[in-house]
Structures are given as structure tokens and as C-alpha cells.
Amino acid sequence: MNLDVNSEEENQTAPVAFILLDFNSEDLQTLFSILFLPIYLVTMAGNILIIILVVLNQHLHTPMYFFLGNLSCLETCYSSTIMPRMLVSFLTGDRTISINGCFAQLYFFGYLAATECYFLAVMSYDRYLAICKPLHYTLLMNSRICIMLITASWISGSLSISLIIFLVSQLRFCGPNEINHFFCDLVPMIRLSCDDTYFVEIASFIVSCIGTLAPFVITVSSYVYIIKNILRIPSSTGKQKAFSTCSSHLTVVACFYGSLMIVYVLPNMSSLSDLKKFFSLFYTLLTPLVNPLVYSLRNKEVKEAIKKTCKMLQRHYY
């Protein structure tokens, strides 16, 4: 009889939804919506534009732009996982999110973030082969290998987060329902559990090391060899050309991994929660924006593709 009473009490106290605390400033909600909505729209338009350019332009059918097109597709989904819900919260003041919705957001965020780590590693390896092994590049980076690398990245990202989602779904949430973040991130979410989360934290640490540390090491190692090889080039023109081929990718890598390290390496202290939320904007909001900007504004081939596509559309409609 006591067991039935206890289980009934737990069911009564279990939250049916979570509340995302955003940035704890109702006065700035309108300002945030005015600021973030254009960023989201530009991010979506820029990444979709790159996908269209890569598909339509034959001279962009190379490994580098194949990977870039996949990265833009990922960034489009990545932004849409978090930004629309946050913008609705800013505009309506409704900060609630259902438990199932929170788990879905956590899954897609973790899946796409892990996949991006693999993508950046693959793209850095591609640049390494192009600069350090130019004579063997077409052999080592043919279309079959490109498809295999991208497929493995998508699958690995899904496997990385699926285990974590399964473990978190076994936890009971029967206490406070306020998540101190603007989206359903793992650490703020499991803090609300009334179960022991030690095993979940250890498992997430191991999975994170495999899913982010290994690609990060590959990325850094590739660029160490790239920079060493570039410094050996005798002409300044050759150095500049080599740097220009990888500087855009390096900008995205620095922005993405730099913000990730600040958020997830710093200790979990309440005094740092606002700082972590601020830097979370870098990998959720700015990295997807930086990707199309640096590749379109600093890349001659992409600019050329934009001009050709515009002319093609003009001929088609006029």
C-alpha cells in the first residue's frame, strides 16, 4: 500500500514540461528578438545559397565543396533546432517546452554538434591532402572516399548522442522544472533529476571525449602539418594562395571549438552560468552564420558561382 502511495506522489510531482530561463532579463526580450531574428534569417539564407550553388555549378563539384555543401546542410538544421524556439520565447514570453520536446531538442543538438566535429575533421584532412600531398590528392580523395567519409560522419554523430539520450531518458524528473539555459543542454537538464546522475555524467564524458576530442586532435594535427608545409613554400605568392585555401575553414574551426571549450571545460559553477550561456551563442548562433559568410565573401570560386547562377536564372526567366 505504501508503495502505491509513493509512486502516486512521484507521478503527481513529476513535471509535464520544462521552463527555459533564457537570459533572465524580460526587459531585453524585444531587443534579443530584433537582434537574433535577422541573424537567423541570414544564416538560413546563406547556408541554403551555398547548397544551391554547390548543386548547380559543375566547377564546384569537388571534394572541398562537397564537404562544404554538407556542412551548410548541417548548419541549416543545427540553427533550426534551437533558434526558432528561442525566438518564439522572446516574442511571446512563453518559456515552456514539453519534456518530449526537450529530449528531441537535446538529441538533434547533440547529434548535429557531434557531426559537425567530424565534418570539420574531414575538411581539415581534405585541406591537408590538397596542400601536403597534391600529387596523390585525386587518388586519396576520390568521390567514393568522400561519400564514405561524410556517411561515416553522419552515422557517428547519431551514435554518439543516442547512448546519452537513452541514459537520460531513464532518469526521473520529479523536482524543479526550470532549466537554466536557452535550450535543452545536457548538464542543466540532468541537474533537475532526482536520481543519481553520476553514471550518466561519466558516460557523457567518455562519449564527448570520443566524439569531440578525437576529431579535434585530427583537425589540429592536420593544420600543424599544413602550416609547416606552407612555411616551406619559397614564394610569398604561393604562401598566400595556400593560406587562403584553408583560412576560411580555420576561422570556422576556431569559432566552434573555442566556444565549446569555454562552455564545457570551465567548471560547473553558478557564477559562470551566465558566461557559459553567452558563449553558447557562439556555437549555436554565430558559427552557422560565419560558415556561409567566410566561404562566400572570401572565396573567388563561390563569388564566381553566384554570378553564373544569377545569369542562368536571368536567362531562364527573361
Residue pairs with C-beta under 8 A, 6 or more apart in sequence:
10 172
10 174
13 174
13 175
14 172
14 173
14 174
15 99
15 173
15 174
15 177
16 98
16 99
17 96
17 97
17 98
17 99
17 177
18 96
18 97
18 98
18 99
18 102
18 177
18 178
18 179
18 184
18 189
18 192
19 95
19 96
19 97
19 177
19 178
19 179
20 85
20 86
20 89
20 95
20 96
20 97
20 179
20 181
20 182
20 183
20 184
21 95
21 178
21 179
21 180
21 181
21 182
22 29
22 32
22 86
22 89
22 90
22 95
22 182
23 32
23 182
23 274
23 277
24 274
26 93
29 89
29 90
29 91
29 93
30 90
32 90
33 87
33 90
33 91
36 83
36 86
36 87
36 90
36 285
37 87
39 285
39 286
39 289
40 79
40 83
40 84
40 87
40 285
42 289
43 75
43 76
43 79
43 83
43 285
43 288
43 289
43 292
44 76
44 79
44 80
46 72
46 289
46 291
46 292
46 293
46 296
47 72
47 73
47 75
47 76
47 79
47 288
47 291
47 292
48 72
48 76
49 292
49 296
49 306
50 68
50 69
50 72
50 291
50 292
50 295
50 296
50 302
51 69
51 72
51 73
51 76
52 309
53 60
53 302
53 305
53 306
53 309
54 60
54 61
54 65
54 66
54 68
54 69
54 72
55 69
56 305
56 309
56 312
57 305
57 308
57 309
59 301
59 304
59 305
60 301
60 302
60 305
63 126
63 141
63 143
63 146
64 123
64 126
64 127
64 130
65 301
66 146
66 150
67 119
67 122
67 123
67 126
67 146
67 150
68 123
68 295
70 119
70 150
71 116
71 119
71 120
71 123
71 291
72 291
72 292
74 112
74 115
74 116
74 119
75 116
75 287
75 288
75 291
75 292
76 288
77 108
77 112
78 109
78 112
78 113
78 116
78 284
78 288
79 284
79 285
79 288
81 105
81 108
81 109
81 112
81 183
82 105
82 109
82 182
82 183
82 284
82 285
83 284
83 285
85 97
85 105
85 183
86 182
86 183
88 94
89 95
89 182
97 105
97 184
99 173
102 179
102 184
102 189
103 165
103 168
103 169
103 184
105 183
105 184
106 161
106 165
106 168
106 184
106 185
106 186
106 189
107 161
107 162
107 165
109 183
109 184
109 185
109 284
110 160
110 161
110 164
110 165
110 186
111 157
111 158
111 160
111 161
112 157
113 157
113 260
113 283
114 156
114 157
114 160
114 161
114 211
114 212
115 153
115 154
115 156
115 157
115 158
116 157
116 256
117 157
117 211
117 212
117 215
117 216
118 152
118 153
118 156
118 157
118 215
119 150
119 153
120 215
120 219
120 249
120 252
120 253
120 256
120 257
121 214
121 215
121 216
121 218
121 219
121 222
122 149
122 150
122 153
123 249
124 218
124 219
124 222
124 223
124 226
124 246
124 249
124 253
125 218
125 222
126 141
127 222
127 223
127 226
127 245
127 246
127 249
128 222
128 223
128 225
128 226
129 136
129 137
129 140
129 141
130 137
130 141
130 245
131 226
131 229
131 230
131 242
131 245
131 246
132 225
132 226
132 229
133 140
156 211
157 211
160 207
160 210
160 211
161 207
163 203
163 207
164 186
164 200
164 203
164 204
164 207
167 199
167 200
167 203
167 204
168 186
168 189
168 190
168 200
171 190
171 193
171 195
171 197
171 200
172 193
172 194
172 195
173 192
173 193
173 194
174 194
175 192
175 194
176 192
177 192
178 192
179 185
179 188
179 189
179 192
180 188
180 191
180 273
180 277
181 188
181 277
181 280
182 277
182 280
183 280
183 284
185 280
186 204
187 268
190 197
190 200
190 201
191 197
208 264
212 260
216 257
219 253
219 257
223 246
223 250
223 253
226 242
226 246
229 242
230 239
230 242
230 243
231 239
233 239
233 242
244 298
247 298
248 294
248 295
248 298
248 299
251 290
251 294
252 287
252 290
252 291
252 294
255 282
255 283
255 286
255 287
255 290
256 282
256 283
256 287
258 282
259 279
259 280
259 282
259 283
259 286
259 287
260 283
262 275
262 276
262 279
263 276
263 279
263 280
263 283
266 272
266 275
266 276
295 302
296 302
296 303
296 306
